[in-house]
Amino acid sequence: MDTLPVELLRLIFSHCDPESVRNLRRVTRILADVGYEYLLSSGFTAVGWRNDIERLHSIALHERLRGSITSICIFLGELSDYDALSTSWFQHFVITPDQRNEVMGSARQEFNRIERARKMVGPLHLRADDLREACSALPNLKDFEIAFTQCPLDNGVLREVFDYPSCRKLDRPQTYSNLNAIIFALHGIPLSSFKVDRLPLEVFRLPAYRTHWYTHAQSFSSLETLNLTLDPSGLQGPGSAFRAVNGLGRILQLATQLRKLKLAFHPYSSENSKFALSFRELFYDFTFKQLTDLTLEGVSCEEDDLKDFLARHGPTLLRLRLGGRGLAKPFEVSLGGIHLYEGTFKSLFTGLRMKLPKLERLHLEGIFECEHHDLPSHEAYNFYPLTNEDWEEVPRPKWVRSSRKTINCLPFEKYVLFGGPYPGNALSQDSY
């Protein structure tokens, strides 16, 4: 194999799993040299109960390995001990007591092991300098994700309970510090994508944190994809919400090169509710000049406000997703729809037909409802998903049943894209 071109050897290594890479490198010195860059996966995952930041720092300072890392995912999620135990017990209620004790005992041991290790390692923000030095030394780092809801554990019981929003614990002050440390570490790095799946919205209300984010999030100017799921449950009162939305808008407007944007609102304090959002307060008249993909979820807004925001992106917008799963439990219908406290969906969708000339796809998911239940114009729908966020078709969810009056969005997509009679009159329900 030493006589093969280096390009062909790299192609061979690119199709090997980690164990095969290590074995192949032992064959000859040339294979050992070529295979060096394939020792590490391009994606690095750090969890709070291992010394992963120290390992990342070592990789970043290694002359030959540092180029391997193109993406980083930092998992900061935690389980609530009591809620996880209660949920797990009900999940395994139907099995025999001996089996249940064995399954839950194994999960309890794993949970205790992780918590002991987490205390030994300490919170992420205590290693902010190491994280910044590591990120600055990775020449090919393009994608960064902060995960609170995607469980990286191997234990099946712990993975199952993590799917229940009530089982997830969030230490808000520590989360603020950890997020500030990460934004500090990313200062000046030209990222392509950035994602957070549970970002406390009140971070942007507090002056010191707002300033910190605005100062160090200048790297957002290179972003092509921004995916933010915001938790507004820490806000108290309209004034607090206004300041937080204003601060969030300042950060979003740094991302002038965005092609894909997702804004979702998951209020953990009231899982069925929507967050009252004014797009005028969030963006004023700002427009993402290259935006092709937009997802909005868990929002309560005015029809005209939403329509005006979407219309500003009509020259470039190709794909639009309204709604999503929200904070639904695995057996529940999707909750992350759209609520109109003024206007109707008929008027909204009719207006979008003319204002989004380049639109190719429209997807609706969750509970869609407008106010004024006593008026003939009232509309309410419960949409189940047809595709995932990558627009790949998904199987029909098991929770879809005729008794739940769930429908798919195809008639509405056809109406917005091609016209014809409005489908809502026949499909609308009284309420959800």
Stockholm file with secondary structure:
# STOCKHOLM 1.0

chainA/1-432         MDTLPVELLRLIFSHCDPESVRNLRRVTRILADVGYEYLLSSGFTAVGWRNDIERLHSIALHERLRGSITSICIFLGELSDYDALSTSWFQHFVITPDQRNEVMGSARQEFNRIERARKMVGPLHLRADDLREACSALPNLKDFEIAFTQCPLDNGVLREVFDYPSCRKLDRPQTYSNLNAIIFALHGIPLSSFKVDRLPLEVFRLPAYRTHWYTHAQSFSSLETLNLTLDPSGLQGPGSAFRAVNGLGRILQLATQLRKLKLAFHPYSSENSKFALSFRELFYDFTFKQLTDLTLEGVSCEEDDLKDFLARHGPTLLRLRLGGRGLAKPFEVSLGGIHLYEGTFKSLFTGLRMKLPKLERLHLEGIFECEHHDLPSHEAYNFYPLTNEDWEEVPRPKWVRSSRKTINCLPFEKYVLFGGPYPGNALSQDSY
#=GR chainA/1-432 SS CTTSCHHHHHHHHHTSCHHHHHHHHTTCHHHHHHGGGGSSCSEEEEETTTTHHHHHHHHHTSTTTGGGCCEEEEECCEECHHHHHHHHHHHTTTSCHHHHHHHHHHHHHHHHHHHHHHHHHCCGGGGHHHHHHHHHTCTTCCEEEEESSSCCCCCHHHHHHHTSGGGEECCHHHHHHHHHHHHHHTTTCCCSEEEEEEEEGGGGTSHHHHHHHHHHGGGGGGCSEEEEEEEGGGCCSHHHHHHHHHHHHHHHTTCTTCSEEEEEECCTTSTTCCEECCHHHHHTTCCCTTCCEEEEESEEEEHHHHHHHHHHTTTTCCEEEEEBCTTCCTTSCCCBCEEEEESCHHHHHHHHHHHCTTCCEEEEEEEEEESCTTSTTCCEEEECCSBCTTSCBCCCCTTCCGGGTCBCSHHHHHHHHHCCSCTHHHHCCSCC
#=GC SS_cons         CTTSCHHHHHHHHHTSCHHHHHHHHTTCHHHHHHGGGGSSCSEEEEETTTTHHHHHHHHHTSTTTGGGCCEEEEECCEECHHHHHHHHHHHTTTSCHHHHHHHHHHHHHHHHHHHHHHHHHCCGGGGHHHHHHHHHTCTTCCEEEEESSSCCCCCHHHHHHHTSGGGEECCHHHHHHHHHHHHHHTTTCCCSEEEEEEEEGGGGTSHHHHHHHHHHGGGGGGCSEEEEEEEGGGCCSHHHHHHHHHHHHHHHTTCTTCSEEEEEECCTTSTTCCEECCHHHHHTTCCCTTCCEEEEESEEEEHHHHHHHHHHTTTTCCEEEEEBCTTCCTTSCCCBCEEEEESCHHHHHHHHHHHCTTCCEEEEEEEEEESCTTSTTCCEEEECCSBCTTSCBCCCCTTCCGGGTCBCSHHHHHHHHHCCSCTHHHHCCSCC
//
